[in-house]
Amino acid sequence: MQTVIMDRFDISRCILCPKKCGADRTKTSGICGGGNTVRAARSALHFGEEPCISGRCGSGTIFFSGCSLRCCFCQNHIISQENFGMELTVDKLSRCILDLQEKGAHNINFVTGTHYVPWIIEAVMKVKPKLDIPIIWNSSGYETIETLKMLEGIVDIYLPDFKYIYRDTARHYSQAEDYSEIAEAAIIEMYRQVGIPVINSNGLMEKGIIVRHLVLPGHRHESMAILKRLSEMIPKENFLLSLMGQYTPPESALPYKNLNRKLTTMEYQSVLRYAENMGFEGFSQDLSSAKASYTPSFNLEGLLNE
């Protein structure tokens, strides 16, 4: 274990995520599935993000294994809950970052990295003098203020979800009844750190925050309540909204009937109209994106080469 990491954060009683499970990660895994070494499943150019993130050359995306939420409908469950991936040293993670930049990535996009924050910071600091593209923190929104403050000055663009506003929904679907209050505080802190969106002449985002919301089948009214709350948290002109309709039912049936079907056009369009009427700016999706084929292949791409 690297001394710098141990000095920065004591992983023998982990409190990196809001679950604050206190696991001794020098000996076992936390609720998130994370132990004392970084695990990742993919490091490659990704073209499925918002246009100002993917651009023409792709976002340099590193998908980490494990997750502090247990979303029952997660499309990436093979890595988030089954913890598929391979172990990486900090030096190897640093090389992945530089390799993505050399491949032409518009940014470095860390996906679900909360439980590996100290290692990620160390890896970024090792290559910071050679890095000339923005760092993105792609997150469930379920973050502690303390952990986010560790990222201040490291992250240029925050890409959080705002999944739920009702405690029952969060408890049933993600085993996190406190999701809304945690995510609200986290998004406000992210905004404090990076401020209003900065888009360059090539249409690429250099700084700012994009808040994502996935409309779930049977929950259009909750989606509208989330958008209303967002408008109260941050001035609408100071962030971008990404309204997603890509919900794809998992292969195995869930105990919630509504989640075993796709989102209807009526459901998505009603939320989209609500967002437009409220004056949000940002991105929306064609419902044709609700296919399992749009989920990246987690085949250790970019991690096996030395």
C-alpha positions as a Markdown table, in Angstrom:
| # | Residue | x | y | z |
|---|---|---|---|---|
| 1 | Met | 0.0 | 0.0 | 0.0 |
| 2 | Gln | 1.4 | 3.4 | -1.0 |
| 3 | Thr | 2.3 | 5.6 | 2.0 |
| 4 | Val | 0.8 | 8.7 | 0.4 |
| 5 | Ile | -2.6 | 7.0 | 0.3 |
| 6 | Met | -2.4 | 6.0 | 3.9 |
| 7 | Asp | -1.4 | 9.5 | 4.9 |
| 8 | Arg | -4.4 | 11.0 | 3.0 |
| 9 | Phe | -7.1 | 8.6 | 4.1 |
| 10 | Asp | -7.3 | 5.7 | 6.6 |
| 11 | Ile | -8.9 | 2.8 | 4.7 |
| 12 | Ser | -8.9 | 0.7 | 7.9 |
| 13 | Arg | -12.2 | 2.4 | 8.7 |
| 14 | Cys | -13.7 | 3.5 | 5.4 |
| 15 | Ile | -16.1 | 6.4 | 5.4 |
| 16 | Leu | -15.6 | 7.5 | 1.8 |
| 17 | Cys | -19.3 | 7.1 | 0.7 |
| 18 | Pro | -22.5 | 8.0 | 2.5 |
| 19 | Lys | -23.0 | 4.4 | 3.7 |
| 20 | Lys | -19.9 | 5.0 | 6.0 |
| 21 | Cys | -19.7 | 1.2 | 6.6 |
| 22 | Gly | -16.4 | 1.5 | 8.4 |
| 23 | Ala | -15.0 | -1.6 | 6.7 |
| 24 | Asp | -11.3 | -2.3 | 7.3 |
| 25 | Arg | -10.4 | -2.4 | 3.6 |
| 26 | Thr | -6.9 | -3.5 | 4.3 |
| 27 | Lys | -8.5 | -6.9 | 5.2 |
| 28 | Thr | -11.9 | -7.0 | 3.5 |
| 29 | Ser | -14.2 | -5.2 | 1.1 |
| 30 | Gly | -16.7 | -2.5 | 2.0 |
| 31 | Ile | -20.3 | -2.4 | 1.0 |
| 32 | Cys | -19.2 | -1.0 | -2.3 |
| 33 | Gly | -17.1 | -4.0 | -3.1 |
| 34 | Gly | -13.8 | -2.0 | -2.9 |
| 35 | Gly | -10.8 | -3.4 | -1.1 |
| 36 | Asn | -7.3 | -2.0 | -0.7 |
| 37 | Thr | -6.5 | -2.0 | -4.5 |
| 38 | Val | -8.3 | -0.2 | -7.3 |
| 39 | Arg | -10.4 | -2.4 | -9.6 |
| 40 | Ala | -11.5 | -1.3 | -13.0 |
| 41 | Ala | -13.3 | -3.0 | -16.0 |
| 42 | Arg | -12.6 | -0.7 | -18.9 |
| 43 | Ser | -10.3 | 2.2 | -20.0 |
| 44 | Ala | -11.2 | 3.3 | -23.5 |
| 45 | Leu | -12.6 | 6.1 | -25.7 |
| 46 | His | -16.4 | 6.3 | -25.2 |
| 47 | Phe | -18.9 | 8.0 | -27.5 |
| 48 | Gly | -22.1 | 7.5 | -25.5 |
| 49 | Glu | -21.9 | 10.7 | -23.4 |
| 50 | Glu | -23.4 | 14.1 | -24.0 |
| 51 | Pro | -22.2 | 15.8 | -27.2 |
| 52 | Cys | -20.1 | 18.3 | -25.3 |
| 53 | Ile | -18.4 | 15.4 | -23.4 |
| 54 | Ser | -17.9 | 12.8 | -26.2 |
| 55 | Gly | -17.2 | 15.3 | -29.0 |
| 56 | Arg | -15.8 | 13.8 | -32.2 |
| 57 | Cys | -12.9 | 11.8 | -30.7 |
| 58 | Gly | -14.6 | 10.4 | -27.6 |
| 59 | Ser | -14.4 | 10.7 | -23.8 |
| 60 | Gly | -11.4 | 8.9 | -22.2 |
| 61 | Thr | -13.6 | 6.8 | -19.8 |
| 62 | Ile | -12.4 | 4.6 | -17.0 |
| 63 | Phe | -15.1 | 2.4 | -15.5 |
| 64 | Phe | -14.4 | 1.4 | -11.9 |
| 65 | Ser | -15.7 | -1.9 | -10.4 |
| 66 | Gly | -18.0 | -1.8 | -7.4 |
| 67 | Cys | -20.6 | 0.8 | -6.3 |
| 68 | Ser | -22.0 | 2.2 | -3.0 |
| 69 | Leu | -25.5 | 2.0 | -4.4 |
| 70 | Arg | -27.3 | -1.3 | -5.2 |
| 71 | Cys | -29.7 | -0.1 | -7.9 |
| 72 | Cys | -31.8 | -3.1 | -8.8 |
| 73 | Phe | -32.1 | -2.0 | -12.4 |
| 74 | Cys | -28.4 | -1.2 | -13.0 |
| 75 | Gln | -27.3 | -1.7 | -16.6 |
| 76 | Asn | -23.7 | -2.1 | -15.5 |
| 77 | His | -24.5 | -4.6 | -12.8 |
| 78 | Ile | -21.7 | -6.9 | -13.9 |
| 79 | Ile | -19.2 | -4.3 | -12.7 |
| 80 | Ser | -21.2 | -2.4 | -10.1 |
| 81 | Gln | -22.5 | -5.4 | -8.2 |
| 82 | Glu | -20.7 | -8.5 | -9.4 |
| 83 | Asn | -17.4 | -6.5 | -9.2 |
| 84 | Phe | -16.0 | -7.7 | -12.5 |
| 85 | Gly | -12.7 | -6.1 | -13.3 |
| 86 | Met | -9.0 | -6.3 | -12.6 |
| 87 | Glu | -6.7 | -4.8 | -10.0 |
| 88 | Leu | -4.6 | -1.8 | -10.9 |
| 89 | Thr | -1.7 | -0.2 | -9.1 |
| 90 | Val | -1.7 | 3.6 | -8.9 |
| 91 | Asp | 1.1 | 3.7 | -11.5 |
| 92 | Lys | -0.9 | 1.6 | -13.9 |
| 93 | Leu | -3.9 | 3.9 | -13.4 |
| 94 | Ser | -1.7 | 6.8 | -14.2 |
| 95 | Arg | -0.5 | 5.1 | -17.4 |
| 96 | Cys | -4.2 | 4.5 | -18.4 |
| 97 | Ile | -4.9 | 8.2 | -18.0 |
| 98 | Leu | -2.0 | 9.3 | -20.2 |
| 99 | Asp | -2.7 | 6.5 | -22.8 |
| 100 | Leu | -6.3 | 7.9 | -23.2 |
| 101 | Gln | -5.0 | 11.4 | -23.7 |
| 102 | Glu | -2.5 | 10.1 | -26.3 |
| 103 | Lys | -5.4 | 8.4 | -28.1 |
| 104 | Gly | -7.1 | 11.8 | -28.5 |
| 105 | Ala | -9.6 | 11.7 | -25.7 |
| 106 | His | -11.3 | 15.1 | -25.1 |
| 107 | Asn | -11.3 | 14.5 | -21.3 |
| 108 | Ile | -10.6 | 11.9 | -18.6 |
| 109 | Asn | -13.9 | 10.5 | -17.4 |
| 110 | Phe | -13.9 | 8.6 | -14.1 |
| 111 | Val | -17.1 | 6.6 | -13.8 |
| 112 | Thr | -18.2 | 5.5 | -10.3 |
| 113 | Gly | -14.9 | 6.1 | -8.6 |
| 114 | Thr | -16.1 | 7.3 | -5.1 |
| 115 | His | -14.7 | 4.3 | -3.2 |
| 116 | Tyr | -11.3 | 4.8 | -4.8 |
| 117 | Val | -10.9 | 8.6 | -4.4 |
| 118 | Pro | -7.5 | 8.5 | -2.6 |
| 119 | Trp | -5.9 | 6.3 | -5.2 |
| 120 | Ile | -7.4 | 8.3 | -8.1 |
| 121 | Ile | -6.1 | 11.5 | -6.7 |
| 122 | Glu | -2.7 | 10.1 | -6.4 |
| 123 | Ala | -2.8 | 8.8 | -9.9 |
| 124 | Val | -3.9 | 12.1 | -11.3 |
| 125 | Met | -1.2 | 14.0 | -9.4 |
| 126 | Lys | 1.5 | 11.8 | -10.8 |
| 127 | Val | 0.5 | 12.8 | -14.4 |
| 128 | Lys | -0.9 | 16.3 | -13.8 |
| 129 | Pro | 2.1 | 18.1 | -15.4 |
| 130 | Lys | 1.5 | 16.1 | -18.6 |
| 131 | Leu | -2.3 | 16.3 | -18.6 |
| 132 | Asp | -3.9 | 19.1 | -20.7 |
| 133 | Ile | -7.5 | 17.8 | -20.9 |
| 134 | Pro | -10.3 | 18.2 | -18.3 |
| 135 | Ile | -11.1 | 15.7 | -15.5 |
| 136 | Ile | -14.7 | 14.5 | -15.2 |
| 137 | Trp | -16.3 | 13.0 | -12.1 |
| 138 | Asn | -19.1 | 10.7 | -13.4 |
| 139 | Ser | -21.2 | 9.8 | -10.3 |
| 140 | Ser | -24.4 | 8.5 | -9.0 |
| 141 | Gly | -24.8 | 11.7 | -7.0 |
| 142 | Tyr | -24.6 | 9.7 | -3.8 |
| 143 | Glu | -21.5 | 11.4 | -2.3 |
| 144 | Thr | -20.4 | 12.9 | 1.0 |
| 145 | Ile | -19.3 | 16.5 | 1.2 |
| 146 | Glu | -16.0 | 15.4 | 2.8 |
| 147 | Thr | -15.1 | 13.1 | -0.1 |
| 148 | Leu | -16.0 | 15.8 | -2.7 |
| 149 | Lys | -13.8 | 18.3 | -1.0 |
| 150 | Met | -10.9 | 15.9 | -1.5 |
| 151 | Leu | -11.6 | 16.3 | -5.2 |
| 152 | Glu | -11.6 | 20.1 | -5.3 |
| 153 | Gly | -9.0 | 21.4 | -7.7 |
| 154 | Ile | -8.7 | 17.9 | -9.3 |
| 155 | Val | -12.1 | 17.7 | -11.0 |
| 156 | Asp | -13.1 | 20.2 | -13.7 |
| 157 | Ile | -16.5 | 18.8 | -14.7 |
| 158 | Tyr | -19.0 | 17.0 | -12.5 |
| 159 | Leu | -21.5 | 14.7 | -14.1 |
| 160 | Pro | -23.8 | 13.5 | -11.3 |
| 161 | Asp | -27.1 | 11.7 | -11.4 |
| 162 | Phe | -30.2 | 12.9 | -9.5 |
| 163 | Lys | -32.1 | 9.7 | -9.4 |
| 164 | Tyr | -34.9 | 10.0 | -6.8 |
| 165 | Ile | -36.6 | 12.5 | -4.6 |
| 166 | Tyr | -38.9 | 10.2 | -2.7 |
| 167 | Arg | -37.4 | 8.1 | 0.2 |
| 168 | Asp | -39.5 | 5.1 | -0.6 |
| 169 | Thr | -38.3 | 5.0 | -4.2 |
| 170 | Ala | -34.7 | 5.3 | -3.2 |
| 171 | Arg | -35.1 | 2.6 | -0.5 |
| 172 | His | -36.9 | 0.1 | -2.8 |
| 173 | Tyr | -34.7 | 0.5 | -5.8 |
| 174 | Ser | -31.2 | 1.4 | -4.4 |
| 175 | Gln | -31.3 | 0.6 | -0.7 |
| 176 | Ala | -30.5 | 4.2 | 0.1 |
| 177 | Glu | -33.5 | 5.9 | 1.7 |
| 178 | Asp | -31.4 | 9.0 | 2.3 |
| 179 | Tyr | -30.5 | 9.4 | -1.4 |
| 180 | Ser | -32.3 | 12.6 | -2.1 |
| 181 | Glu | -30.9 | 14.6 | 0.8 |
| 182 | Ile | -27.4 | 13.3 | 0.1 |
| 183 | Ala | -27.5 | 14.0 | -3.6 |
| 184 | Glu | -29.0 | 17.5 | -3.1 |
| 185 | Ala | -26.1 | 18.5 | -0.8 |
| 186 | Ala | -23.6 | 16.8 | -3.1 |
| 187 | Ile | -24.8 | 18.6 | -6.3 |
| 188 | Ile | -24.7 | 22.0 | -4.5 |
| 189 | Glu | -21.1 | 21.3 | -3.4 |
| 190 | Met | -20.1 | 20.2 | -6.9 |
| 191 | Tyr | -21.6 | 23.4 | -8.3 |
| 192 | Arg | -19.7 | 25.5 | -5.7 |
| 193 | Gln | -16.4 | 23.9 | -6.8 |
| 194 | Val | -16.7 | 24.2 | -10.6 |
| 195 | Gly | -19.3 | 27.0 | -11.2 |
| 196 | Ile | -21.1 | 27.7 | -14.5 |
| 197 | Pro | -20.5 | 25.7 | -17.7 |
| 198 | Val | -17.6 | 26.7 | -19.9 |
| 199 | Ile | -17.9 | 25.4 | -23.4 |
| 200 | Asn | -15.0 | 26.1 | -25.8 |
| 201 | Ser | -15.2 | 27.0 | -29.5 |
| 202 | Asn | -15.2 | 23.3 | -30.5 |
| 203 | Gly | -18.4 | 22.8 | -28.5 |
| 204 | Leu | -16.6 | 20.8 | -25.8 |
| 205 | Met | -17.1 | 21.3 | -22.1 |
| 206 | Glu | -14.1 | 22.5 | -20.1 |
| 207 | Lys | -15.7 | 23.2 | -16.8 |
| 208 | Gly | -19.0 | 23.1 | -15.0 |
| 209 | Ile | -21.8 | 20.6 | -14.1 |
| 210 | Ile | -24.2 | 18.5 | -16.0 |
| 211 | Val | -27.0 | 16.9 | -13.9 |
| 212 | Arg | -28.4 | 13.7 | -15.3 |
| 213 | His | -31.8 | 12.3 | -14.6 |
| 214 | Leu | -33.0 | 8.9 | -15.9 |
| 215 | Val | -36.8 | 8.9 | -16.2 |
| 216 | Leu | -38.1 | 5.6 | -14.8 |
| 217 | Pro | -41.2 | 3.8 | -16.0 |
| 218 | Gly | -44.1 | 4.7 | -13.8 |
| 219 | His | -42.3 | 7.6 | -12.2 |
| 220 | Arg | -42.9 | 10.6 | -14.4 |
| 221 | His | -44.4 | 12.7 | -11.6 |
| 222 | Glu | -41.4 | 12.0 | -9.4 |
| 223 | Ser | -39.2 | 13.1 | -12.3 |
| 224 | Met | -41.1 | 16.4 | -12.5 |
| 225 | Ala | -40.7 | 16.8 | -8.7 |
| 226 | Ile | -36.9 | 16.3 | -9.1 |
| 227 | Leu | -36.7 | 19.0 | -11.8 |
| 228 | Lys | -38.6 | 21.4 | -9.6 |
| 229 | Arg | -36.2 | 20.7 | -6.8 |
| 230 | Leu | -33.2 | 21.2 | -9.1 |
| 231 | Ser | -34.5 | 24.6 | -10.1 |
| 232 | Glu | -34.6 | 25.6 | -6.5 |
| 233 | Met | -31.1 | 24.3 | -5.7 |
| 234 | Ile | -29.1 | 26.0 | -8.5 |
| 235 | Pro | -30.1 | 28.8 | -11.0 |
| 236 | Lys | -31.2 | 26.9 | -14.1 |
| 237 | Glu | -28.8 | 28.9 | -16.3 |
| 238 | Asn | -25.8 | 27.9 | -14.2 |
| 239 | Phe | -25.8 | 24.2 | -15.1 |
| 240 | Leu | -26.9 | 21.8 | -17.9 |
| 241 | Leu | -29.6 | 19.2 | -17.5 |
| 242 | Ser | -29.3 | 15.8 | -19.3 |
| 243 | Leu | -32.8 | 14.2 | -19.3 |
| 244 | Met | -32.4 | 10.5 | -20.2 |
| 245 | Gly | -34.9 | 8.0 | -21.5 |
| 246 | Gln | -32.6 | 5.0 | -22.0 |
| 247 | Tyr | -34.1 | 2.8 | -19.2 |
| 248 | Thr | -33.7 | -0.8 | -20.3 |
| 249 | Pro | -35.4 | -3.6 | -18.3 |
| 250 | Pro | -33.0 | -6.1 | -16.9 |
| 251 | Glu | -32.9 | -9.7 | -18.3 |
| 252 | Ser | -34.2 | -11.1 | -14.9 |
| 253 | Ala | -37.6 | -9.9 | -13.8 |
| 254 | Leu | -37.7 | -7.5 | -10.9 |
| 255 | Pro | -40.3 | -7.5 | -8.1 |
| 256 | Tyr | -41.5 | -4.1 | -9.3 |
| 257 | Lys | -43.8 | -4.5 | -12.3 |
| 258 | Asn | -43.2 | -1.0 | -13.7 |
| 259 | Leu | -39.4 | -1.7 | -14.0 |
| 260 | Asn | -40.0 | -4.8 | -16.2 |
| 261 | Arg | -41.0 | -2.6 | -19.1 |
| 262 | Lys | -39.5 | 0.2 | -21.1 |
| 263 | Leu | -40.4 | 3.9 | -20.7 |
| 264 | Thr | -43.3 | 4.9 | -22.9 |
| 265 | Thr | -43.1 | 7.9 | -25.3 |
| 266 | Met | -45.9 | 9.6 | -23.3 |
| 267 | Glu | -44.0 | 9.3 | -20.1 |
| 268 | Tyr | -40.7 | 10.7 | -21.4 |
| 269 | Gln | -42.3 | 13.4 | -23.5 |
| 270 | Ser | -44.4 | 14.7 | -20.6 |
| 271 | Val | -41.2 | 15.1 | -18.5 |
| 272 | Leu | -39.4 | 16.6 | -21.4 |
| 273 | Arg | -42.1 | 19.2 | -22.0 |
| 274 | Tyr | -42.1 | 20.0 | -18.3 |
| 275 | Ala | -38.3 | 20.6 | -18.4 |
| 276 | Glu | -38.7 | 22.8 | -21.5 |
| 277 | Asn | -41.5 | 24.8 | -19.9 |
| 278 | Met | -39.3 | 25.4 | -16.8 |
| 279 | Gly | -36.6 | 26.7 | -19.0 |
| 280 | Phe | -33.9 | 24.1 | -18.5 |
| 281 | Glu | -31.0 | 24.0 | -21.0 |
| 282 | Gly | -29.2 | 20.8 | -21.9 |
| 283 | Phe | -29.7 | 17.5 | -23.5 |
| 284 | Ser | -32.5 | 14.9 | -24.2 |
| 285 | Gln | -32.5 | 11.4 | -25.7 |
| 286 | Asp | -34.2 | 9.6 | -28.5 |
| 287 | Leu | -36.0 | 6.6 | -26.9 |
| 288 | Ser | -34.3 | 4.3 | -29.4 |
| 289 | Ser | -31.3 | 4.5 | -27.1 |
| 290 | Ala | -33.1 | 2.2 | -24.6 |
| 291 | Lys | -31.3 | -0.9 | -25.8 |
| 292 | Ala | -28.9 | -3.2 | -24.0 |
| 293 | Ser | -26.5 | -2.8 | -26.9 |
| 294 | Tyr | -25.8 | 0.7 | -25.9 |
| 295 | Thr | -24.1 | -0.5 | -22.7 |
| 296 | Pro | -20.3 | -0.6 | -23.0 |
| 297 | Ser | -18.6 | -4.0 | -23.3 |
| 298 | Phe | -16.7 | -4.6 | -20.1 |
| 299 | Asn | -13.9 | -6.7 | -21.4 |
| 300 | Leu | -10.9 | -5.1 | -19.7 |
| 301 | Glu | -10.2 | -3.0 | -22.8 |
| 302 | Gly | -7.2 | -0.7 | -22.2 |
| 303 | Leu | -6.2 | -2.4 | -19.0 |
| 304 | Leu | -4.4 | -5.5 | -20.2 |
| 305 | Asn | -1.6 | -3.8 | -22.1 |
| 306 | Glu | 1.5 | -2.7 | -20.2 |
